[in-house]
Amino acid sequence: MFDGIDPRAPTPIYEQIAARVRVAVASGQLSAGDALPSVRSLAGELRINPATVAQAYRALEADGFVEKRHGQGTFINELPVMTREDERRRRSIEIARAALAEAARLGLTGDEVLDAVADEVRSDRSAASEVPS
């Protein structure tokens, strides 16, 4: 889940960590009651300062995504469906903005990108509906 955290990215590392957890919760990869790695173990895995991981966990706690249990660790909270849906929507907007920014760098229009996405969605649906005999 924390693969690809990039210390050279313009987004601070703690925000990258928190974003990964939010996406994992929104997608169902993490559920209520699941434990996050300890601050020290994740810091060691990512080779970053433990204070950075602690900052990410504090941000997640402030947003209601996690609960810290003294002596036990940090756990995913039960979230209302709307919170998960809001996070999914926020993430889809980020993806769309990134795609449009990349398209603009390549000289493509928004309509060209929209047509390509629509074609891919249709292609995925067709592939999913084909059941091998």
Secondary structure, 3 states (H helix, E strand, C coil): CCCCCCCCCCCCHHHHHHHHHHHHHHHCCCCCCCECCCHHHHHHHHCCCHHHHHHHHHHHHHCCCEEEECCCEEEECCCCHHHHHHHHHHHHHHHHHHHHHHHHHCCCCHHHHHHHHHHHHHHHHHHHHCCCC
